[in-house]
Amino acid sequence: MFLSIIIPVRNEAPYIAEVLERLLEQDYPAEQFEILVVDGFSTDKTQEIVRKYTVQYPNVRLLDNPKLLSSAARNIGIENAHGDAILIVDGHCHIDNREMLRNVRSAFEISQADCLGRPQPLEMTNATTLQWAIASARRSPLGHHPDSFIYSGQAQFSPAISVAVAYRKTVFETAGRFDETFDACEDVEMNHRIDKAKLRCYFDPAIAVHYVPRKTLAGLMFQMNRYGRGRVKLFRKHRETFSLKSFGLGFFVLAVILGLPFCCVHPVFLYAYLSALSLYAFAVLTESVRITILNHRFAMLPFLPIVFAAIHFGFGFGILREFLGTFFKFKKE
């Protein structure tokens, strides 16, 4: 099976060389895979670094992405791919398995699935305590969508929506390509269409890659805000994707904001408001202690409650922001 590996990038100079090195070191014949780095006009040295690899390795190509968006980069890669299957790899991940490409091929052959999903753990060497806290919180049931398989360790057929990253090329003929109106959640939207088309996805931990956690709370908040906005865009296009699990954090943040004025009206509202916040704090603190003990990293404990708050409020504000933007746009029209 000839594999086309698409790497959408923009300003990934600190990581892109390692990603390319790990891919080129794969125990897989060089004539049976290609690497397409699709760059959104990086302003750092990303292009310079990648060009050195294109000179040395004929199976590495650098393509321009004028639209800058990851969704557009994926489509550009698909248009230029020669492979029987497409594998999406981010420009800031860590690949610690030289058998990954062989495992991709084997998973396709054994399962006969249309696409493959993989775990996406947040782990790295030389991580700060905050990064370990972010990685641990995101693996927790309180830190990611409860229906997601991205932290599962069991090979199984699963819905594509939260995990699919490798696709037979025929999938794009059936389900279409990535929606370029999305600047986040484009993979979830694409994978939702794959599920609607009744195509099969096989989840295989043997093709896992590791992702670099955000270095700051501000970066984590920004990331979660984009995810929240993406969920609303997904709902606008596919109304059937609405669920309390997906939008619960939006309702939670809205309740926190709207509850404040009521606290001044009557003591009953104040007690109810403080009780609700106390329950939230208790749940977060209990989970923080559990994670700390489980990982034997006690230095994380002071960071974990703040990290959980950043995840929840970042995602919730993203949902509210996108809904409000939709409302005001509707009013103008």
BELVEN-V779932 format. One record per backbone hydrogen bond with DSSP energy under -1.0 kcal/mol. CO is the residue of the C=O (numbers start at 0). NH is the residue of the N-H. If there is no record, write none. Layout:
CO|NH + CO|NH
//
This chain:
1|83 + 1|84 + 2|33 + 3|86 + 4|35 + 5|88 + 6|37 + 8|39 + 11|14 + 11|15 + 14|18 + 15|19 + 16|20 + 17|21 + 18|22 + 19|23 + 20|24 + 22|25 + 25|27 + 28|31 + 29|32 + 31|2 + 33|4 + 34|60 + 35|6 + 36|62 + 37|8 + 38|40 + 38|64 + 44|48 + 45|49 + 46|50 + 47|51 + 49|53 + 50|54 + 51|55 + 52|56 + 56|59 + 58|34 + 60|36 + 62|38 + 64|67 + 68|72 + 69|73 + 70|74 + 71|75 + 72|76 + 73|77 + 74|78 + 75|79 + 83|168 + 84|3 + 85|166 + 86|5 + 93|209 + 96|99 + 97|26 + 98|102 + 99|103 + 100|104 + 101|105 + 102|106 + 103|107 + 104|108 + 105|109 + 106|110 + 107|111 + 113|167 + 114|201 + 115|164 + 115|165 + 116|203 + 118|208 + 120|210 + 127|131 + 128|132 + 129|133 + 130|134 + 131|135 + 132|136 + 133|137 + 134|138 + 139|142 + 144|147 + 148|151 + 149|119 + 155|202 + 159|162 + 159|163 + 162|117 + 164|87 + 165|115 + 166|85 + 167|170 + 169|173 + 170|174 + 178|181 + 184|188 + 185|189 + 186|190 + 187|191 + 188|192 + 189|193 + 190|194 + 191|195 + 192|196 + 193|198 + 194|197 + 199|113 + 199|114 + 200|157 + 201|116 + 202|155 + 203|206 + 204|207 + 209|93 + 215|219 + 216|220 + 217|221 + 218|222 + 219|223 + 220|224 + 221|225 + 222|226 + 223|227 + 224|228 + 225|229 + 226|230 + 227|231 + 228|232 + 229|233 + 230|234 + 231|235 + 232|236 + 233|237 + 237|240 + 238|241 + 242|246 + 243|247 + 246|250 + 247|251 + 248|252 + 249|253 + 250|254 + 251|255 + 252|256 + 253|257 + 254|258 + 258|262 + 260|263 + 261|264 + 261|265 + 265|269 + 266|270 + 267|271 + 268|272 + 269|273 + 270|274 + 271|275 + 272|276 + 273|277 + 274|278 + 275|279 + 276|280 + 277|281 + 278|282 + 279|283 + 280|284 + 281|285 + 282|286 + 283|287 + 284|288 + 285|289 + 286|290 + 287|291 + 288|292 + 289|293 + 290|294 + 291|295 + 291|296 + 296|299 + 299|302 + 299|303 + 302|306 + 303|307 + 304|308 + 305|309 + 306|310 + 307|311 + 308|312 + 309|313 + 310|314 + 311|315 + 312|316 + 313|317 + 314|318 + 315|319 + 316|320 + 317|321 + 318|322 + 319|323 + 320|324 + 321|325 + 322|326 + 323|327 + 324|328 + 325|329 + 326|330 + 327|331 + 328|332
//
